[in-house]
């Protein structure tokens, strides 16, 4: 299980309809990709999508850790402790031609994750 704290991000995910928690960690996971994750925040359990790595669609090479919580309609304050565990890798980090293609892929990832999780619970 990994531990981090929520930090401020660019707000890009929220504008695209997929608000993410941006995570700061002392020792981040090394392998990039998009994963289904199990998340614990304030003793509450969630599932989500984790993006580890650069954001090539936006020409940003900085390694980022972002989690989109599934079926979550609230907000998490900055500096909140978060625990998460990778369940399954969905895909590699790839560059899309534009923001619209990225949104389409995230929606596909969300649908895949929800179906996968429904078989676990």
MODASUL-V336035 format. One record per helix or strand. SS is the DSSP state (H for helix, E for strand). FROM is the first residue (numbers start at 1). TO is the last residue. If there is no record, write none. Layout:
{{SS,FROM,TO} {SS,FROM,TO}}
//
This chain:
{{E,2,7} {H,12,15} {E,21,24} {E,33,41} {E,44,55} {H,56,58} {E,60,69} {E,81,91} {H,99,120}}
//
